[in-house]
Amino acid sequence: MDIGLLRTFLEVSRTRHFGKAAQNLYLTQSAVSFRIKQLEDMVGVPLFTRQRNNIMLTPSGERLIQHAENILAAWQLALQDVGVAEQQETQLILGGISNLWDTFLQSILPQLAADFPSISIRTEINSHLELTRSLIAGRLDIAVVIDPPTLAELETVRIGKIELVLVCDKPGAKVSDAEEMGYVFVDWGTAFNLKHAKLFKKPVAPILHTEQSQIALEFLITYGGMAFLPKALVASYIEDGKLHMVGGSRPASRNVYAVMSKSAARKSELTAIIDKLCELELRPQANLQPS
């Protein structure tokens, strides 16, 4: 299999245009057409339907996308694994949702590197769904999430929790002031979002919707508004009077989980790493302040 054929296929499926795909791949349009023809001959079915300027994936082409992505990802991992330094015996691929990188994971990477010097660490930021897919496909060793998948082939371990508080940039504010002040919606997972919806007497349209608490924090400091943020992350800002607790609101918490495949080849090694995450205790780092 020529990896270049799959890259070309994915680029054409993304752009739906041979010319644009050629530009993005630094190829001629005829070279792109030839590669797609080669791939179609190899798999034995058409992958695209071509009608004037309208290029569409066939059902076979749609099914090939995920396989092509998995093959390319596996090839990339193979190249990285082969290139690992001699003193580093294996590679750890650690994934997490955006909010957990902001509030914890990036701060524990140095500790993991110190405690496991033979491991080369590779990180990934993605959604719960994509992290789960990567675990099942074997492209990811450990995923750190808030809403753990309930699949028989995956093993889940609770490694800590995050305490969330409702804060704003003005003193004396109440929950009912959210719409007037500008509400910043931070996505803390399905379970929290369902409870959160009951907090307001009527639906509040957010001025900003984000999956990253650091973005929400900087927005509140520079522009103003109200948001649920990790208590430890905003503690120093509350102490300095830059942020204030919202009256009538109660703290909330979210459990955090590490997930790995039950059939992982290095299960004992991954279990030791998860034990270390439990030992470090998952909590937001208050010193991660915007510069």
Disulfide bonds with the S-S distance in Angstrom:
none
